[in-house]
Amino acid sequence: MSCWNGGDGYYTTAQQHYCTKALPHNSTAALFHFSTLVLSHLSTFTLWQFRAFAPLKMIKTPMTRSENFTKNIPNFLTLMSLCSGFVSIIFVCNEAIFSAALFIMIAAVFDFFDGFAARALHATSDKGKVLDSVSDVVSFGAAPSALIFLLVKVSLSHSNLDFSFSSASFTDLLFLFSPLIFLVASAWRLAEFTVQKDSLSFHGLPTPPASMFFAGLALIISEPENSRIADFLLELYFIIPACLLISLLMISKIRFISLKFKESGFRQNILKYILILISIVMLILFKKFAISLIIVIYILLSIIVHFIKKPSVL
């Protein structure tokens, strides 16, 4: 599939065009640095906005300026997740697989900490919940769907050197637009979660791990030394079924393990601690290869527990 040709980053196979762009080179690196710079300035502006308009909001509420700023920290993190998802889409448009996958990971980090901050600061609100769902539609719906689209396009180019979007057959178009199923499923999943009263239990695979599964695959594919593994991961008979299966799991009624700690006791959170421990060990041993494997283990463990345990242990 791909053969690293030295410092210039050129390949000798059908995926020369895409795999070269998947790795940070001059233009991609420039876009990457620009994106991180924009996120940095946007975060500064957002923090300033929260603090500057705090006195105006005090007209309606008795909160002090510092209290209002604290209450908006989770919303700030949610907006950073939203921006990271959009940056990922920009990288997909530039066919930079590695960077697109990386910013989905960054969005997932922001998404985790916005919920953590909301619970720690007692800053949960209906507005924050809706904002979180809107952000997730972009970062864990549109962005991973666009990434899957790019992976399918690379796969078709790998099997046909003369492939182009304009000359694609009807079957190729069906393959190319199959990620729409992932987008619809994620939007449906998020809509149900928004109206769900108990946010500490998950019915259906959450959108962040669903997105991280494909982001993890993209990180593996983008590395030239992983050519044999990438050959398999880029096969349509793997990508399309994986997309369909993950989409079905998102809209299923299966209870998935939540990493939100409602109680501090070890016994009540034993499954969460086991999953975290497995994840840490796998990341140390396998690094980026572990990301998608961790999601697979999370899915399998949740399905097993769903059928043999009570809902309270999740």
C-alpha positions as CSV (number, residue, x, y, z in Angstrom):
1,M,0.0,0.0,0.0
2,S,2.4,2.7,1.2
3,C,6.1,2.9,1.2
4,W,8.0,5.6,3.0
5,N,10.5,7.1,0.7
6,G,12.6,9.2,3.0
7,G,12.5,12.7,4.4
8,D,10.3,14.1,1.6
9,G,7.4,11.9,2.6
10,Y,6.6,10.4,-0.9
11,Y,5.0,7.1,-1.5
12,T,5.3,4.7,-4.4
13,T,1.7,3.3,-4.4
14,A,-1.9,4.3,-5.2
15,Q,-2.2,6.2,-1.9
16,Q,0.7,8.5,-2.4
17,H,-1.5,11.5,-2.7
18,Y,-3.6,10.8,0.4
19,C,-1.0,9.3,2.7
20,T,1.4,12.1,2.1
21,K,-1.2,14.6,3.1
22,A,-2.1,12.5,6.1
23,L,1.3,13.3,7.6
24,P,2.2,16.8,8.7
25,H,4.2,18.5,6.0
26,N,4.7,22.2,5.2
27,S,1.1,23.1,4.2
28,T,-0.5,20.8,6.7
29,A,1.8,21.9,9.5
30,A,1.0,25.5,8.7
31,L,-2.7,24.8,8.8
32,F,-2.3,22.8,12.0
33,H,-0.4,25.7,13.7
34,F,-3.0,28.2,12.4
35,S,-5.8,26.1,13.8
36,T,-4.2,25.8,17.3
37,L,-3.6,29.6,17.2
38,V,-7.2,30.3,16.4
39,L,-8.3,28.0,19.2
40,S,-6.0,29.8,21.6
41,H,-7.3,33.3,20.6
42,L,-10.9,32.1,20.6
43,S,-10.5,30.7,24.1
44,T,-9.1,34.0,25.3
45,F,-11.9,35.9,23.7
46,T,-14.5,33.6,25.1
47,L,-13.1,33.9,28.6
48,W,-13.1,37.7,28.2
49,Q,-16.7,37.7,27.0
50,F,-17.8,35.7,30.0
51,R,-16.1,38.0,32.4
52,A,-16.9,41.3,30.6
53,F,-20.7,40.7,30.4
54,A,-21.0,39.2,33.9
55,P,-22.1,42.5,35.4
56,L,-24.9,42.8,32.9
57,K,-26.2,39.3,33.8
58,M,-26.2,40.3,37.5
59,I,-29.2,42.5,36.7
60,K,-31.3,39.3,36.4
61,T,-29.5,37.1,38.9
62,P,-27.8,37.8,42.2
63,M,-24.6,36.0,41.2
64,T,-21.4,37.8,41.6
65,R,-19.0,38.4,38.7
66,S,-16.7,35.5,39.8
67,E,-19.6,33.2,40.3
68,N,-20.9,33.9,36.9
69,F,-17.5,33.3,35.4
70,T,-17.2,30.0,37.2
71,K,-20.6,28.8,36.1
72,N,-19.6,29.4,32.4
73,I,-16.4,27.4,32.5
74,P,-18.2,24.2,31.4
75,N,-19.8,26.2,28.5
76,F,-16.4,27.5,27.5
77,L,-15.0,23.9,27.3
78,T,-18.0,22.9,25.3
79,L,-17.3,25.7,22.8
80,M,-13.7,24.5,22.5
81,S,-15.0,21.0,21.7
82,L,-17.2,22.5,19.0
83,C,-14.3,24.5,17.5
84,S,-12.1,21.4,17.5
85,G,-14.7,19.5,15.6
86,F,-14.9,22.2,13.0
87,V,-11.1,22.3,12.7
88,S,-11.2,18.5,12.1
89,I,-13.6,19.1,9.2
90,I,-11.3,21.7,7.7
91,F,-8.4,19.1,7.8
92,V,-10.7,16.5,6.1
93,C,-11.3,19.1,3.3
94,N,-7.5,19.3,2.9
95,E,-7.3,15.5,3.0
96,A,-5.1,15.6,6.1
97,I,-6.1,12.3,7.8
98,F,-3.8,12.5,10.7
99,S,-4.7,16.0,11.8
100,A,-8.4,15.5,11.2
101,A,-8.3,12.5,13.5
102,L,-6.2,14.3,16.1
103,F,-8.7,17.2,16.4
104,I,-11.6,14.7,17.0
105,M,-9.5,13.4,19.9
106,I,-9.0,16.9,21.2
107,A,-12.7,17.5,20.9
108,A,-13.3,14.4,23.0
109,V,-10.9,15.7,25.7
110,F,-12.8,19.0,25.9
111,D,-16.1,17.1,25.9
112,F,-15.0,15.0,28.9
113,F,-13.8,17.9,30.9
114,D,-16.9,20.1,30.3
115,G,-19.1,17.5,31.9
116,F,-16.6,17.0,34.7
117,A,-16.3,20.7,35.3
118,A,-20.1,21.1,35.3
119,R,-20.5,18.5,38.0
120,A,-17.5,19.6,40.1
121,L,-18.6,23.3,40.0
122,H,-22.3,22.5,40.3
123,A,-22.8,24.4,37.1
124,T,-25.2,22.1,35.3
125,S,-28.0,23.8,33.4
126,D,-30.5,23.1,30.6
127,K,-28.7,25.6,28.3
128,G,-25.4,23.8,28.9
129,K,-27.0,20.4,28.1
130,V,-28.4,21.7,24.9
131,L,-25.2,23.5,24.0
132,D,-23.3,20.2,24.7
133,S,-25.6,18.3,22.3
134,V,-25.2,20.9,19.6
135,S,-21.4,20.8,20.0
136,D,-21.5,17.0,19.8
137,V,-23.4,16.9,16.6
138,V,-20.5,18.8,15.0
139,S,-17.6,17.2,16.8
140,F,-18.9,13.6,17.0
141,G,-21.4,13.6,14.2
142,A,-20.3,15.7,11.2
143,A,-16.5,15.5,11.8
144,P,-16.2,11.7,12.1
145,S,-18.7,11.3,9.2
146,A,-16.5,13.5,7.1
147,L,-13.4,11.5,8.2
148,I,-15.1,8.2,7.3
149,F,-16.0,9.7,3.9
150,L,-12.3,10.5,3.3
151,L,-11.2,7.0,4.4
152,V,-13.7,5.5,1.9
153,K,-12.4,7.8,-0.8
154,V,-8.8,6.7,0.0
155,S,-9.9,3.1,-0.2
156,L,-11.6,3.5,-3.6
157,S,-8.4,5.3,-4.9
158,H,-6.3,2.4,-3.6
159,S,-8.3,-0.1,-5.6
160,N,-8.6,2.2,-8.7
161,L,-5.7,4.5,-9.6
162,D,-7.9,6.5,-12.0
163,F,-10.7,7.0,-9.4
164,S,-12.2,10.5,-9.2
165,F,-15.3,11.7,-7.5
166,S,-16.7,13.2,-10.7
167,S,-16.5,9.8,-12.5
168,A,-17.6,7.6,-9.6
169,S,-20.1,4.9,-10.4
170,F,-23.4,4.6,-8.6
171,T,-22.0,1.9,-6.3
172,D,-19.0,4.0,-5.5
173,L,-21.3,6.9,-4.6
174,L,-23.3,4.6,-2.3
175,F,-20.0,3.7,-0.5
176,L,-18.9,7.4,-0.4
177,F,-22.1,8.6,1.2
178,S,-22.6,5.7,3.6
179,P,-21.1,7.9,6.4
180,L,-24.4,9.7,6.3
181,I,-25.8,6.8,8.3
182,F,-23.3,7.6,11.0
183,L,-24.3,11.3,11.0
184,V,-28.0,10.5,11.3
185,A,-27.4,7.9,14.0
186,S,-25.3,10.3,16.1
187,A,-27.9,13.1,15.7
188,W,-30.6,10.7,16.8
189,R,-28.6,9.5,19.7
190,L,-27.8,13.0,20.9
191,A,-31.4,14.1,20.6
192,E,-32.5,11.2,22.9
193,F,-29.7,12.0,25.3
194,T,-30.8,15.6,25.5
195,V,-34.3,14.8,26.6
196,Q,-33.1,12.0,28.9
197,K,-33.6,12.8,32.6
198,D,-30.9,10.6,34.0
199,S,-27.7,11.7,32.3
200,L,-25.6,9.2,34.4
201,S,-26.8,6.2,32.4
202,F,-26.2,5.6,28.7
203,H,-28.7,3.9,26.4
204,G,-26.9,3.4,23.1
205,L,-23.2,3.9,22.4
206,P,-22.2,7.5,23.3
207,T,-21.0,9.5,20.3
208,P,-17.5,10.4,21.6
209,P,-16.3,6.8,21.8
210,A,-18.0,6.0,18.5
211,S,-16.1,8.8,16.9
212,M,-12.8,7.9,18.6
213,F,-13.0,4.4,17.2
214,F,-12.7,5.8,13.6
215,A,-10.2,8.5,14.7
216,G,-8.0,5.7,16.1
217,L,-8.2,3.8,12.8
218,A,-7.3,7.0,11.0
219,L,-4.2,7.5,13.2
220,I,-3.0,4.0,12.3
221,I,-3.7,4.4,8.6
222,S,-1.8,7.7,8.5
223,E,1.5,6.2,9.6
224,P,3.7,4.8,6.7
225,E,5.2,2.0,8.8
226,N,1.8,0.5,9.3
227,S,1.2,-0.3,5.7
228,R,0.0,-3.9,6.1
229,I,-2.4,-3.0,8.9
230,A,-3.6,0.0,6.9
231,D,-4.2,-2.2,3.9
232,F,-6.7,-4.2,5.9
233,L,-8.3,-1.2,7.7
234,L,-8.9,0.5,4.3
235,E,-10.8,-2.3,2.8
236,L,-14.4,-1.5,2.1
237,Y,-15.5,-4.7,3.6
238,F,-14.1,-3.5,6.9
239,I,-14.9,0.3,6.8
240,I,-18.6,0.0,5.6
241,P,-19.7,-2.8,8.0
242,A,-17.8,-1.0,10.9
243,C,-19.7,2.2,10.1
244,L,-23.0,0.4,10.0
245,L,-22.4,-1.5,13.2
246,I,-21.2,1.5,15.2
247,S,-24.3,3.5,13.9
248,L,-26.7,0.7,15.0
249,L,-25.0,0.6,18.5
250,M,-25.5,4.3,18.9
251,I,-29.3,4.0,18.4
252,S,-29.7,0.7,20.3
253,K,-31.2,0.3,23.7
254,I,-28.1,-1.4,25.2
255,R,-27.0,0.2,28.4
256,F,-23.3,1.3,28.1
257,I,-21.0,1.8,31.0
258,S,-20.9,5.4,32.0
259,L,-17.6,6.9,33.1
260,K,-19.4,9.5,35.3
261,F,-18.8,8.8,39.0
262,K,-22.1,9.3,40.8
263,E,-20.6,7.8,44.0
264,S,-17.1,7.6,45.3
265,G,-17.2,4.0,46.5
266,F,-15.0,1.5,44.8
267,R,-17.6,-1.2,44.7
268,Q,-20.2,1.0,43.0
269,N,-17.6,2.0,40.3
270,I,-15.6,-1.2,39.9
271,L,-16.4,-1.5,36.2
272,K,-15.3,2.0,35.5
273,Y,-12.0,1.5,37.4
274,I,-11.4,-1.8,35.5
275,L,-12.0,0.0,32.2
276,I,-9.7,2.9,33.1
277,L,-7.0,0.5,34.2
278,I,-7.2,-1.5,31.0
279,S,-7.1,1.7,28.9
280,I,-4.0,3.0,30.7
281,V,-2.1,-0.3,30.3
282,M,-3.1,-0.6,26.6
283,L,-2.1,3.0,25.9
284,I,1.3,2.4,27.4
285,L,1.9,-0.9,25.5
286,F,0.3,-0.1,22.2
287,K,0.2,3.7,22.1
288,K,-2.0,4.9,19.2
289,F,-2.9,1.3,18.2
290,A,-4.7,1.0,21.5
291,I,-7.3,3.7,20.9
292,S,-9.7,1.7,18.7
293,L,-9.0,-1.5,20.7
294,I,-10.0,0.3,23.9
295,I,-13.3,1.3,22.3
296,V,-13.9,-2.3,21.1
297,I,-13.3,-3.6,24.7
298,Y,-15.6,-0.9,26.1
299,I,-18.4,-2.0,23.7
300,L,-17.9,-5.7,24.4
301,L,-17.7,-5.2,28.2
302,S,-20.9,-3.0,28.1
303,I,-22.8,-5.6,26.1
304,I,-21.8,-8.4,28.4
305,V,-22.7,-6.4,31.5
306,H,-26.0,-5.3,29.9
307,F,-27.2,-8.9,29.7
308,I,-25.9,-10.3,33.0
309,K,-25.9,-7.4,35.4
310,K,-28.4,-5.0,36.9
311,P,-28.6,-1.4,35.5
312,S,-27.2,0.0,38.8
313,V,-23.7,-1.3,38.2
314,L,-23.4,0.7,35.0
